[in-house]
Amino acid sequence: MSTTEPIQREMMRCGRMPAPSNVSEDGRSFVRNGQTWSFRTAPQLDAGTCAGFASTLPEVLEVVQAYPQWKERTLTEWLGELPTKNLLTSLSMIDAGKVIVEERRREKAKEGGGG
């Protein structure tokens, strides 16, 4: 995220960036130097933490690296110990999110005639 321009980070509603002070009444845009910018996320989805920052946290990396092992049912062997409850919960959450995304893609493909 450090290579992303500040205006773009504000548009992504990155929680690590200060919120623009001149947000429109509907909360969907703001004005900077006479130009109107639209947010890339819905107002109610403001992040508490920047996604670029969060994705580099050791806890997040551990879950991402453990996911394939969990799917193959080799997690305990890979870890060399029993997984923690937090790790198992995180893996379940990622899997559930993946299922939801795949279902939405299939629905969109049906609506759009397969493409």
Summary of the structure (lengths in Angstrom):
residues: 115
radius of gyration: 19.1
end to end distance: 31.8
largest distance: 58.4
contacts: 249
relative contact order: 0.10
helix: 51%
strand: 8%
